[in-house]
Amino acid sequence: MIDVVIARLKHVQWMYQLELALQKRSIILDLSTYDECELGRWLYSDALKTYADIPEVALLEESHKKFHLAANKVVKWHNAPSISSRLDAQAQIDFEEAHKMSKEVIYLISMLEFKLLKSFTEINEPKGFINVINNPLKALGNLFKK
């Protein structure tokens, strides 16, 4: 599960860079493809198979692809050699779509983690999921000890 935590952090960091680039034209952006970024590598190497029984993982794959489509448009507009108000307006529209999809990606990762942690604690904790709610850090610690 630690891989998805890192992937989420990388995703958030990249989204921040995208937002910063829209504010400062001097930043040149390069977006890897949906299957080459940290989250994509995790999804296609492990998660889609391992967590196939959790619906959020398929939704995550779909939202992640949509995020990359929107983010690629922003990068294209941002890296265009000429600047115009039309390109800037289009980049802002595409950024808003990328931002919306980014929130969806983060939400689905969180739901996936929640379900994984819930199923783990139901099996391994005497009081089940109540311990996760009352003491989430202890539950996470127990998850990584095993």
HELIX and SHEET records of a PDB file:
HELIX    1   1 ILE A    2  GLN A   23  1                                  22    
HELIX    2   2 GLU A   38  TRP A   42  1                                   5    
HELIX    3   3 LEU A   43  ALA A   47  3                                   5    
HELIX    4   4 LEU A   48  THR A   50  1                                   3    
HELIX    5   5 PRO A   55  ASN A   79  1                                  25    
HELIX    6   6 SER A   85  ASN A  124  1                                  40    
HELIX    7   7 PHE A  129  ASN A  134  1                                   6    
HELIX    8   8 PRO A  136  LYS A  145  1                                  10    
END                                                                             
